[in-house]
Amino acid sequence: MDTASGKVLWDEDTTQPLTTVNRVAAHGGSLNGSGPAIANGMIYTVSGYAMWNKWMPGNVLIAWSVGGK
């Protein structure tokens, strides 16, 4: 979000099916736990939390970078 205007600058659906770096099919799920880690221009988060079968399961560690690098 833009800190001055509050406008959403970026939004991502982490529950979608994904293809991993090693070409294994995966899917995201609930985000529940610690927040994302940010290091060296990358954002990392785990997507998929299914404790007690109450949330959406998933199985990915998602990494984003500025400009998709």
NORMO-V158305 format. One line per field, one symbol per residue. burial: + if it has 9 or more other ideal C-beta (glycine too) atoms within 8 Angstrom, else -. A space follows every 50 residues. Layout:
burial = ???
This chain:
burial = -------------++--+-+-----+++++-----------+++++++++ ----++++-+-+--+----
